[in-house]
Each structure stands twice: as C-alpha cells, then as structure tokens.
Amino acid sequence: MTSIYFIRHAQPDHDWDEDRTRPLSDEGVNDSKRVTEFFREMEIDYYISSPYKRSIDTIKESADGHGISIILDERLRERESGLSGNNMEMFKKRWDNLDFHEECGESLKMVQERNIKAIFEIINNYKDANIVIGTHGTALSTILNYFEPAYCCDDFLRIIDFMPYIIRLDFDGVKYIGKEELLIVKKEFEGKK
C-alpha cells in the first residue's frame, strides 16, 4: 500500500504580494512545528512539494529531521490566480463549473489535471512508500474531488481555514482506497470575505 500524506501549508504572510515566494507568517512558522512533531516517529520515505516557499517551509523541518531532501514538482503548485482574486462569489463560480477561469487564471480542471498527473507518477515511481506532499488548499481540493467526485465547494470552504492540514490518502497500486484527516489547525483565511 502507498500512503500519501498531503500537507496543506501553514498560515502564510498575507501581506506578501508575490505568490510563489510568500513566506509563512510567524504563527505559520510556529504551527509548522506541529507538522514536524506529527511525523517525528513515523517512517517516511519521500518528501515532495509544490515549489512555493510556504509549502516547502511547512514540511522542511520534518524532512530535515528525517534526513530526506525535498523533491520539488512544479505541477503541484497552487492555482494561478486571475484578475478577480479570491472571494466567495469566485469560489462558487469556479466550483460550479470546473472549466471556468477568470482572465489570466487557471480553471480548477486545469489545476486538477496537472496535480493528478503528478500524483499518479509519484504512486507509480514510489510504490508501497510513505510519502509527504507539501501542497495548497485549492490544489489539494481538486485532488480530493478527483478521487471523490462528490467533493465540492462546501468541502473546499470547510478546509479553507485549516493551516496546516494533514490528510492521508491510501492506494493499492493506483487504486484509491480511502482517506483520513490527521491534523487540523484552524486559522482565519484572509481572502474569503
């Protein structure tokens, strides 16, 4: 069995403009220690992450503690935001139509396709391993929607305040078996109003 522990990053610094280099807030840095503690006694084979700083930094201490280098995968990055930004109206519009995207942005379908391609490649390359993946709220939600199509906007909105958030997905070969939520740290998401 292959187990993938998806880690939605800890709280970022919302005042930082550039998405790719956005660091964790001071609270986020402290909360990432809960991720480290969670994995301290576990056998982990691989650490893989979105190339975004907040995702890397959320799992870095844990990876260092296991003596494992983090593999970066560009396909696991967060959704490219368009001009309309993050607000409830746009969240609902994107989830009502997975192909919808605002100008200069990615649709949820586009995010899902590149993330799922990466996930299946990881499952095939690292069979029967325990894998940690540093990810993002929207990217993770599209992955969950792929394996459980009933996963919808309400489910996405439920986890929007979870930073960090750990959920394990289990696979027999490439067959999805199930999931388990393992760590939830609630923080207020700044962009949802």
Backbone as CSV, one residue per row, in Angstrom:
resi,resn,N_x,N_y,N_z,CA_x,CA_y,CA_z,C_x,C_y,C_z
1,MET,0.841,-1.194,0.000,0.000,0.000,0.000,0.881,1.250,0.000
2,THR,0.484,2.226,-0.770,1.150,3.532,-0.795,0.286,4.522,-0.031
3,SER,0.899,5.239,0.894,0.189,6.271,1.659,0.802,7.624,1.345
4,ILE,-0.057,8.550,0.951,0.393,9.917,0.682,-0.214,10.832,1.730
5,TYR,0.660,11.514,2.452,0.247,12.489,3.458,0.320,13.868,2.815
6,PHE,-0.841,14.411,2.475,-0.893,15.744,1.893,-0.899,16.764,3.026
7,ILE,-0.001,17.731,2.936,0.097,18.787,3.947,-0.259,20.100,3.288
8,ARG,-1.426,20.618,3.641,-1.754,21.986,3.202,-0.902,22.906,4.089
9,HIS,-0.215,23.835,3.474,0.757,24.679,4.165,0.171,25.403,5.376
10,ALA,1.054,25.804,6.272,0.683,26.606,7.436,0.339,28.029,6.975
11,GLN,-0.106,28.844,7.924,-0.577,30.205,7.607,0.525,31.035,6.938
12,PRO,0.242,31.597,5.754,1.235,32.439,5.083,1.139,33.889,5.551
13,ASP,2.125,34.668,5.161,2.113,36.105,5.406,1.234,36.734,4.321
14,HIS,0.007,37.093,4.695,-0.961,37.604,3.714,-0.594,38.986,3.169
15,ASP,0.366,39.662,3.810,0.782,40.979,3.313,1.837,40.874,2.209
16,TRP,2.319,39.663,1.966,3.349,39.423,0.941,2.651,39.284,-0.408
17,ASP,3.012,40.101,-1.377,2.292,40.139,-2.648,2.602,38.976,-3.586
18,GLU,3.855,38.594,-3.715,4.246,37.602,-4.718,3.922,36.193,-4.216
19,ASP,3.057,35.507,-4.960,2.506,34.227,-4.515,3.568,33.145,-4.340
20,ARG,4.450,33.024,-5.291,5.432,31.941,-5.295,6.418,32.046,-4.120
21,THR,6.786,33.261,-3.750,7.782,33.459,-2.692,7.162,33.816,-1.338
22,ARG,5.826,33.790,-1.243,5.146,34.175,0.006,5.591,33.275,1.153
23,PRO,6.154,33.863,2.216,6.624,33.054,3.346,5.484,32.754,4.313
24,LEU,5.789,31.933,5.294,4.853,31.696,6.387,4.849,32.916,7.309
25,SER,3.715,33.157,7.932,3.651,34.167,8.991,4.411,33.623,10.201
26,ASP,4.629,34.463,11.203,5.277,33.982,12.431,4.459,32.850,13.049
27,GLU,3.127,33.006,13.049,2.250,31.942,13.548,2.398,30.678,12.713
28,GLY,2.484,30.858,11.401,2.643,29.728,10.498,3.930,28.964,10.756
29,VAL,5.014,29.687,11.026,6.289,29.044,11.355,6.114,28.201,12.621
30,ASN,5.476,28.775,13.632,5.236,28.020,14.873,4.345,26.815,14.628
31,ASP,3.296,26.994,13.825,2.365,25.891,13.561,3.005,24.781,12.727
32,SER,3.994,25.117,11.902,4.657,24.084,11.103,5.396,23.090,12.008
33,LYS,5.720,23.500,13.214,6.352,22.594,14.178,5.403,21.458,14.569
34,ARG,4.109,21.698,14.457,3.133,20.625,14.715,3.215,19.552,13.625
35,VAL,3.527,19.972,12.407,3.740,19.012,11.318,4.977,18.181,11.623
36,THR,6.047,18.853,12.024,7.288,18.151,12.378,7.028,17.132,13.475
37,GLU,6.306,17.558,14.499,6.024,16.665,15.627,5.157,15.481,15.190
38,PHE,4.193,15.738,14.326,3.305,14.674,13.848,4.096,13.551,13.184
39,PHE,5.082,13.904,12.378,5.849,12.906,11.617,7.103,12.405,12.334
40,ARG,7.398,12.947,13.515,8.669,12.657,14.188,8.972,11.162,14.310
41,GLU,7.999,10.371,14.733,8.242,8.943,14.968,7.794,8.056,13.802
42,MET,7.352,8.661,12.722,6.846,7.894,11.584,7.952,7.591,10.592
43,GLU,7.782,6.493,9.885,8.704,6.158,8.811,8.201,6.830,7.530
44,ILE,8.966,7.780,7.049,8.624,8.493,5.815,9.727,8.217,4.804
45,ASP,9.333,7.896,3.583,10.298,7.555,2.543,10.670,8.726,1.642
46,TYR,9.697,9.602,1.365,9.931,10.707,0.438,9.176,11.947,0.897
47,TYR,9.782,13.096,0.661,9.138,14.399,0.837,9.129,15.063,-0.533
48,ILE,7.947,15.471,-0.959,7.770,16.117,-2.267,6.956,17.375,-2.012
49,SER,7.181,18.420,-2.774,6.447,19.658,-2.517,6.202,20.470,-3.777
50,SER,5.164,21.266,-3.683,4.996,22.406,-4.574,6.257,23.250,-4.437
51,PRO,6.653,23.965,-5.491,7.853,24.795,-5.387,7.615,26.110,-4.637
52,TYR,6.390,26.345,-4.161,6.085,27.592,-3.467,6.671,27.573,-2.062
53,LYS,7.259,28.678,-1.654,8.002,28.776,-0.393,7.182,28.317,0.814
54,ARG,5.917,28.712,0.907,5.122,28.370,2.088,4.907,26.860,2.229
55,SER,4.798,26.168,1.101,4.639,24.712,1.149,5.939,24.033,1.557
56,ILE,7.025,24.478,0.971,8.336,23.921,1.313,8.628,24.138,2.791
57,ASP,8.428,25.373,3.251,8.776,25.710,4.630,7.921,24.977,5.655
58,THR,6.702,24.594,5.286,5.827,23.867,6.215,6.356,22.463,6.482
59,ILE,7.018,21.846,5.505,7.499,20.466,5.688,9.013,20.358,5.854
60,LYS,9.734,21.473,5.701,11.203,21.436,5.688,11.801,20.879,6.975
61,GLU,11.351,21.342,8.117,11.918,20.873,9.388,11.695,19.368,9.548
62,SER,10.523,18.893,9.142,10.229,17.463,9.220,11.144,16.672,8.285
63,ALA,11.304,17.146,7.063,12.182,16.468,6.102,13.623,16.446,6.618
64,ASP,14.077,17.582,7.142,15.432,17.649,7.690,15.595,16.652,8.840
65,GLY,14.576,16.544,9.693,14.624,15.623,10.820,14.735,14.166,10.388
66,HIS,14.199,13.861,9.211,14.292,12.505,8.670,15.515,12.331,7.759
67,GLY,16.267,13.417,7.555,17.446,13.343,6.696,17.102,13.119,5.234
68,ILE,15.948,13.664,4.811,15.462,13.463,3.441,15.363,14.809,2.723
69,SER,15.911,14.898,1.524,15.784,16.116,0.718,14.384,16.194,0.120
70,ILE,13.867,17.403,0.018,12.545,17.631,-0.572,12.670,17.673,-2.096
71,ILE,11.868,16.867,-2.765,11.783,16.873,-4.227,10.724,17.910,-4.610
72,LEU,11.071,18.850,-5.472,10.110,19.868,-5.910,9.470,19.431,-7.224
73,ASP,8.159,19.646,-7.313,7.424,19.305,-8.533,6.538,20.482,-8.903
74,GLU,6.871,21.122,-10.003,6.154,22.320,-10.460,4.662,22.055,-10.662
75,ARG,4.299,20.842,-11.022,2.888,20.515,-11.269,2.043,20.608,-10.008
76,LEU,2.671,20.552,-8.852,1.940,20.577,-7.587,1.700,21.991,-7.064
77,ARG,2.052,22.996,-7.867,1.876,24.387,-7.436,0.383,24.733,-7.271
78,GLU,0.140,25.859,-6.650,-1.227,26.331,-6.442,-1.814,26.860,-7.751
79,ARG,-3.113,27.039,-7.758,-3.821,27.581,-8.916,-3.301,28.967,-9.241
80,GLU,-3.087,29.200,-10.515,-2.697,30.527,-10.968,-3.904,31.439,-10.851
81,SER,-3.823,32.414,-9.949,-4.953,33.323,-9.727,-5.096,34.282,-10.895
82,GLY,-6.314,34.570,-11.204,-6.596,35.545,-12.251,-6.828,36.917,-11.660
83,LEU,-7.452,37.764,-12.435,-7.623,39.158,-12.039,-8.714,39.373,-11.000
84,SER,-9.633,38.435,-10.842,-10.750,38.649,-9.913,-10.437,38.254,-8.476
85,GLY,-9.336,37.550,-8.257,-8.914,37.227,-6.908,-9.752,36.181,-6.210
86,ASN,-9.571,36.105,-4.915,-10.252,35.115,-4.084,-11.371,35.757,-3.293
87,ASN,-12.584,35.393,-3.622,-13.746,35.817,-2.862,-14.828,34.752,-3.034
88,MET,-15.842,34.803,-2.182,-16.871,33.755,-2.173,-17.553,33.581,-3.522
89,GLU,-17.849,34.670,-4.185,-18.524,34.586,-5.481,-17.675,33.811,-6.488
90,MET,-16.374,34.104,-6.507,-15.483,33.417,-7.453,-15.257,31.962,-7.052
91,PHE,-15.172,31.684,-5.745,-15.030,30.288,-5.302,-16.194,29.464,-5.828
92,LYS,-17.408,29.972,-5.636,-18.608,29.232,-6.050,-18.672,29.095,-7.565
93,LYS,-18.323,30.153,-8.262,-18.365,30.120,-9.724,-17.401,29.069,-10.272
94,ARG,-16.191,29.005,-9.698,-15.202,28.021,-10.163,-15.641,26.592,-9.848
95,TRP,-16.248,26.380,-8.669,-16.661,25.023,-8.305,-17.935,24.597,-9.038
96,ASP,-18.780,25.560,-9.421,-19.977,25.226,-10.207,-19.610,24.796,-11.622
97,ASN,-18.487,25.302,-12.117,-18.024,24.969,-13.459,-16.504,24.813,-13.401
98,LEU,-16.038,23.587,-13.303,-14.605,23.333,-13.131,-13.759,23.831,-14.302
99,ASP,-14.402,24.101,-15.444,-13.674,24.623,-16.600,-13.594,26.149,-16.613
100,PHE,-14.340,26.805,-15.716,-14.336,28.274,-15.686,-13.006,28.796,-15.133
101,HIS,-12.499,29.839,-15.773,-11.369,30.569,-15.182,-11.463,32.026,-15.588
102,GLU,-11.071,32.858,-14.658,-11.049,34.282,-14.923,-9.841,34.614,-15.802
103,GLU,-9.820,35.827,-16.312,-8.726,36.256,-17.181,-7.388,36.078,-16.465
104,CYS,-6.445,35.478,-17.153,-5.086,35.233,-16.649,-5.037,34.185,-15.534
105,GLY,-6.117,33.460,-15.323,-6.138,32.456,-14.264,-6.307,31.049,-14.806
106,GLU,-6.160,30.070,-13.919,-6.371,28.671,-14.265,-7.731,28.210,-13.765
107,SER,-8.353,27.311,-14.498,-9.581,26.672,-14.026,-9.209,25.575,-13.032
108,LEU,-10.185,25.158,-12.237,-9.954,24.060,-11.307,-9.606,22.780,-12.076
109,LYS,-10.192,22.605,-13.240,-9.907,21.436,-14.067,-8.435,21.420,-14.496
110,MET,-7.914,22.584,-14.874,-6.508,22.676,-15.274,-5.590,22.318,-14.096
111,VAL,-5.926,22.827,-12.918,-5.140,22.543,-11.712,-5.216,21.051,-11.398
112,GLN,-6.431,20.510,-11.480,-6.635,19.093,-11.182,-5.835,18.209,-12.131
113,GLU,-5.873,18.504,-13.409,-5.192,17.660,-14.397,-3.689,17.590,-14.156
114,ARG,-3.056,18.724,-13.886,-1.606,18.685,-13.675,-1.249,18.051,-12.338
115,ASN,-2.072,18.289,-11.295,-1.820,17.669,-9.997,-2.011,16.154,-10.055
116,ILE,-3.072,15.705,-10.695,-3.346,14.260,-10.774,-2.282,13.554,-11.610
117,LYS,-1.823,14.185,-12.671,-0.734,13.596,-13.454,0.488,13.376,-12.564
118,ALA,0.800,14.378,-11.730,1.932,14.257,-10.808,1.690,13.156,-9.778
119,ILE,0.479,13.081,-9.234,0.166,12.090,-8.187,0.312,10.670,-8.736
120,PHE,-0.236,10.394,-9.910,-0.115,9.043,-10.472,1.332,8.692,-10.803
121,GLU,2.094,9.677,-11.238,3.509,9.433,-11.492,4.234,9.098,-10.180
122,ILE,3.911,9.826,-9.128,4.501,9.567,-7.807,4.117,8.177,-7.312
123,ILE,2.850,7.812,-7.431,2.387,6.484,-6.984,3.120,5.378,-7.750
124,ASN,3.281,5.559,-9.050,3.967,4.549,-9.864,5.463,4.475,-9.585
125,ASN,6.078,5.619,-9.295,7.520,5.657,-9.057,7.917,5.215,-7.650
126,TYR,7.006,5.400,-6.685,7.338,5.132,-5.278,6.312,4.183,-4.662
127,LYS,6.177,3.011,-5.244,5.193,2.020,-4.787,5.455,1.605,-3.347
128,ASP,4.351,1.435,-2.609,4.387,0.938,-1.231,5.225,1.812,-0.298
129,ALA,5.264,3.102,-0.578,6.042,4.038,0.236,5.107,4.924,1.062
130,ASN,5.684,5.563,2.066,5.014,6.627,2.823,5.586,7.941,2.315
131,ILE,4.720,8.768,1.747,5.151,9.973,1.040,4.450,11.190,1.636
132,VAL,5.223,12.233,1.917,4.667,13.517,2.357,4.694,14.458,1.162
133,ILE,3.561,15.113,0.906,3.487,16.097,-0.180,3.030,17.440,0.384
134,GLY,3.868,18.463,0.222,3.509,19.828,0.606,2.672,20.448,-0.492
135,THR,1.473,20.920,-0.116,0.524,21.385,-1.135,-0.237,22.625,-0.657
136,HIS,-1.313,22.935,-1.377,-2.113,24.143,-1.174,-3.591,23.769,-1.084
137,GLY,-4.393,24.682,-0.557,-5.820,24.412,-0.361,-6.581,24.092,-1.637
138,THR,-6.432,24.912,-2.673,-7.169,24.676,-3.914,-6.629,23.443,-4.631
139,ALA,-5.306,23.338,-4.722,-4.704,22.175,-5.392,-5.147,20.887,-4.705
140,LEU,-5.078,20.851,-3.378,-5.493,19.667,-2.632,-6.968,19.366,-2.854
141,SER,-7.801,20.386,-2.873,-9.240,20.179,-3.074,-9.539,19.570,-4.435
142,THR,-8.782,19.965,-5.456,-9.016,19.371,-6.779,-8.586,17.906,-6.793
143,ILE,-7.555,17.567,-6.039,-7.122,16.168,-5.921,-8.209,15.358,-5.226
144,LEU,-8.735,15.882,-4.133,-9.788,15.183,-3.398,-11.040,15.022,-4.259
145,ASN,-11.354,16.040,-5.061,-12.506,15.965,-5.963,-12.302,14.884,-7.024
146,TYR,-11.085,14.699,-7.485,-10.811,13.672,-8.485,-11.110,12.283,-7.924
147,PHE,-10.646,12.015,-6.705,-10.824,10.691,-6.122,-12.210,10.494,-5.501
148,GLU,-12.853,11.593,-5.112,-14.210,11.543,-4.574,-15.007,12.665,-5.230
149,PRO,-15.623,12.394,-6.388,-16.282,13.442,-7.176,-17.370,14.226,-6.440
150,ALA,-17.871,13.708,-5.332,-18.865,14.458,-4.556,-18.226,15.620,-3.793
151,TYR,-16.897,15.624,-3.703,-16.184,16.715,-3.037,-16.485,17.997,-3.815
152,CYS,-16.974,19.038,-3.114,-17.477,20.227,-3.814,-17.034,21.510,-3.111
153,CYS,-17.630,22.604,-3.505,-17.272,23.916,-2.970,-17.408,23.955,-1.442
154,ASP,-18.465,23.359,-0.903,-18.650,23.361,0.554,-17.491,22.662,1.254
155,ASP,-16.992,21.591,0.669,-15.851,20.874,1.248,-14.583,21.723,1.172
156,PHE,-14.401,22.389,0.037,-13.274,23.310,-0.115,-13.348,24.413,0.932
157,LEU,-14.545,24.998,1.106,-14.703,26.083,2.079,-14.499,25.595,3.511
158,ARG,-14.803,24.320,3.754,-14.591,23.754,5.087,-13.104,23.751,5.446
159,ILE,-12.233,23.446,4.474,-10.804,23.349,4.796,-10.042,24.657,4.572
160,ILE,-10.730,25.690,4.112,-10.035,26.930,3.746,-9.321,27.562,4.945
161,ASP,-9.842,27.304,6.151,-9.231,27.841,7.365,-8.247,26.871,8.022
162,PHE,-7.994,25.725,7.418,-7.104,24.723,8.007,-5.675,24.952,7.505
163,MET,-4.815,25.465,8.379,-3.432,25.794,8.006,-2.517,25.573,9.205
164,PRO,-1.757,24.522,9.290,-1.650,23.430,8.342,-2.774,22.414,8.509
165,TYR,-2.840,21.525,7.541,-3.862,20.477,7.486,-3.187,19.240,6.907
166,ILE,-3.356,18.115,7.583,-2.780,16.855,7.093,-3.909,15.869,6.827
167,ILE,-3.931,15.331,5.623,-4.883,14.288,5.249,-4.111,13.195,4.505
168,ARG,-4.357,11.944,4.885,-3.679,10.816,4.244,-4.613,10.145,3.250
169,LEU,-4.113,9.896,2.042,-4.821,9.111,1.037,-4.038,7.823,0.824
170,ASP,-4.751,6.701,0.815,-4.127,5.390,0.663,-4.472,4.790,-0.697
171,PHE,-3.499,4.082,-1.268,-3.640,3.487,-2.590,-3.121,2.057,-2.587
172,ASP,-3.861,1.179,-3.246,-3.405,-0.184,-3.529,-3.030,-0.176,-5.005
173,GLY,-1.733,-0.148,-5.295,-1.312,0.133,-6.668,-1.744,1.550,-6.980
174,VAL,-2.529,1.715,-8.060,-3.060,3.044,-8.376,-4.525,3.180,-7.948
175,LYS,-5.061,2.148,-7.306,-6.463,2.186,-6.874,-6.584,2.925,-5.541
176,TYR,-7.412,3.965,-5.557,-7.674,4.760,-4.353,-8.486,3.928,-3.368
177,ILE,-8.027,3.863,-2.120,-8.709,3.081,-1.091,-9.542,3.960,-0.162
178,GLY,-8.972,5.083,0.275,-9.694,5.951,1.195,-8.795,7.027,1.765
179,LYS,-9.371,7.818,2.666,-8.638,8.950,3.233,-8.897,9.037,4.733
180,GLU,-8.005,9.759,5.414,-8.191,10.038,6.832,-7.578,11.390,7.157
181,GLU,-8.375,12.265,7.779,-7.851,13.545,8.257,-7.068,13.284,9.539
182,LEU,-5.877,13.888,9.626,-4.992,13.582,10.748,-4.612,14.785,11.600
183,LEU,-4.564,15.969,11.021,-4.217,17.176,11.776,-4.941,18.363,11.173
184,ILE,-5.608,19.108,12.039,-6.297,20.329,11.613,-5.894,21.449,12.553
185,VAL,-5.319,22.505,12.001,-5.028,23.718,12.763,-5.833,24.830,12.112
186,LYS,-6.821,25.362,12.834,-7.699,26.385,12.248,-7.093,27.769,12.360
187,LYS,-7.068,28.450,11.239,-6.634,29.844,11.140,-7.628,30.558,10.237
188,GLU,-7.766,31.850,10.416,-8.688,32.606,9.561,-8.037,32.867,8.205
189,PHE,-8.709,32.405,7.125,-8.228,32.683,5.779,-8.603,34.109,5.426
190,GLU,-7.623,34.926,5.090,-7.827,36.365,4.909,-8.641,36.726,3.666
191,GLY,-8.633,35.897,2.641,-9.234,36.305,1.381,-10.644,35.812,1.145
192,LYS,-11.318,35.232,2.153,-12.595,34.597,1.844,-13.807,35.504,1.973
193,LYS,-13.641,36.680,2.518,-14.800,37.551,2.716,-15.227,38.224,1.433
